[in-house]
Amino acid sequence: MERIVDLDRAAAVLAGEAALWHDRGVVFGPVTWRDAEASWPQPLETDRARVGDPDSLGVVARGPDDTELVVVLFRGGWADVEFAASLDDFGMLPASDIVSAEDFGARLAQWLRRAFDPPPGGLARAPSCTLDRTHGKWPEVGGEQ
């Protein structure tokens, strides 16, 4: 697979985004790495030191009301991105032609907003997962908006 995206740099960008979203109640699981040199089936590792030639990294982010975003970035410049915000609001998000770790970071920010911010004019969400834009935080479960 062609090396377009530096996955180590992308992991650093991912860590920065995770820190920004933590205060909004979004929790990121450990980054997983897949080694291109490993024999099939290639195991996922959470320890980067155990991966000699990474060809992908993945992460699961979970937020209020079981909202979830799953991202797997491949060094070839694409990602598999799925989200589930509610029973009526879920799917795959476009993720091709990623040209750098910084480009990945910009797209990751968009995917996070799509999954965890209320879509403007889109489907309404339960009050417990609506971002309080005045105070920049998520209300308590069952809180009023």
Residue pairs with C-beta under 8 A, 6 or more apart in sequence:
1 36
1 55
1 74
1 75
1 76
2 75
2 76
2 77
3 75
3 76
4 75
4 76
4 77
4 98
4 99
4 100
5 73
5 74
5 75
5 76
5 77
5 98
5 99
5 100
5 101
5 103
5 104
6 75
6 100
6 101
7 33
7 54
7 55
7 56
7 57
7 73
7 75
7 101
8 48
8 54
9 100
9 101
10 57
10 73
10 101
10 104
10 105
11 31
11 48
11 57
12 101
13 101
13 102
13 104
13 105
13 108
14 28
14 31
14 57
14 59
14 104
14 105
14 108
16 105
17 105
17 108
17 109
17 112
18 26
18 28
18 59
18 61
21 28
21 61
21 63
21 112
21 116
22 28
23 136
23 137
24 63
24 116
24 131
24 136
24 137
24 138
25 63
25 64
25 137
25 138
26 61
26 62
26 63
26 112
26 116
27 61
27 62
27 63
28 59
28 60
28 61
29 59
29 60
29 61
29 62
30 46
30 59
31 46
31 48
31 57
31 58
31 59
32 44
32 45
32 46
32 57
32 58
32 59
33 44
33 45
33 46
33 47
33 48
33 50
33 51
33 54
33 56
33 57
34 42
34 43
34 44
34 45
34 51
34 54
34 55
34 56
34 57
34 58
35 42
35 43
35 45
35 50
35 51
35 52
35 53
35 54
35 55
36 42
36 53
36 54
36 55
37 52
37 53
44 58
45 51
48 54
54 75
55 74
55 75
55 76
56 72
56 73
56 74
56 75
57 72
57 73
58 70
58 71
58 72
58 73
59 70
59 71
60 68
60 69
60 70
61 68
61 69
61 70
61 71
61 112
61 115
61 116
62 68
63 69
63 115
63 116
63 129
63 138
64 116
64 128
64 129
64 138
64 141
65 86
65 125
65 126
65 128
65 129
66 84
67 83
67 84
67 85
67 86
67 115
67 116
67 129
68 83
68 84
68 115
69 81
69 82
69 83
69 111
69 112
69 115
69 116
70 80
70 81
70 82
70 83
71 79
71 80
71 81
71 95
71 108
71 111
72 79
72 80
72 81
73 79
73 98
73 104
74 80
77 96
77 97
77 98
77 99
78 95
78 96
78 97
78 98
79 95
79 98
79 104
79 107
80 92
80 95
81 92
81 93
81 94
81 95
81 111
82 90
82 91
82 92
82 93
83 90
83 91
83 93
83 111
83 114
83 115
84 90
85 115
85 116
85 123
85 125
85 129
86 123
86 125
86 126
88 123
89 119
89 122
89 123
89 125
93 111
93 114
95 107
95 111
98 104
98 107
116 129
116 131
117 131
118 124
118 125
118 129
118 130
118 131
127 139
127 142
127 143
127 144
127 145
128 138
128 139
128 140
128 141
128 142
128 143
129 138
130 138
130 139
130 145
131 137
131 138
132 138
132 139
132 145
139 145
